[in-house]
Amino acid sequence: MALDAALKAESEVIEAGKPRKVSLEIKAVAVGEVAKQLQALGIGGHAIFRGFLTHQRNGRGFVAHVTVIEPAESQNPDID
């Protein structure tokens, strides 16, 4: 089983002494048991994702291949 998804990260950082909101959304894929875990997490679920990046097959952009899903310590994405 393979599952296509999108991962989104949002946070606030300090740049040149001023706060800046940053966000990133990237296409992702999970295979096998990890795909089942991702599916069970559901839309909007919070977790820590580990894996690797590679080019998309068409060469435009990147895809995150999720190999490990860990529970997030907090539901607040602003807390590390």
N, C-alpha and C positions, 0 to 999 in steps of 0.2 A: 504494500500500500504506500502511495506517495500522496502528500498533501501540499498544495500550493497555498501560501499565506502572505500576509504583509505584516511586518514588524514595525512598530512605531515607538520612538523614544522622545521624551520631552524633558527639558531641565532648564535651569537658570544658572548661568556662569558669570563670572566677573571678567570683563575685558576692558583694558585700559582704565581700570578703576570704576567702571560702571556696570550695573547688572544688564545682562542680555539674555533673552529667552531664545533657546535653540531647540529645534526639533528635526527629526529625521524619520522618514518612512522608506523602507526598503523591501523589495520582494524577497520572499523566503520559501524554502522547500524543506520538508521533513519526510523521512522514509522509515518504514517499518514501525517498530514500537514507539519511536519518537513521534511519528505522525499520529498515532493513536493518543499519545499524551497531549499533543498540541490540539487535537480535535476535542478532547475532553476539557481542555482549558477554556475553550469557547471564545467568542468574540469579546474583545475588551478585557480579557484576562491578563493579569500581571504575573510575570515570571522573569527569571534570568535565563537568557538563551546563550548557549555556547555552540561554536561550530567554526565554519570557515567561509570566506568569501570567494566567489569565482565570477567570471564574466558570464553574462547571459549568452545563450547559444547564438543569438543574432549579433552579438558583440556590442550591444548598446546597454550600458549599465551593468549593475552587479546583482547577484543573487546570494543571499545568506543561506547556507546549508546548515540547518539546525541539527546538531548531533547530541545535545544534552539540554534538558529543560529542568531547571531547579525552581523550587517555590521562592517567591519574593518574600523578603522579610516584612515588607510593608506594602499596603495598597496605595500608598502615596508615592508617585513616581519622582517626587522632588527629594526624597530621602534616600541616601545611599546605603 
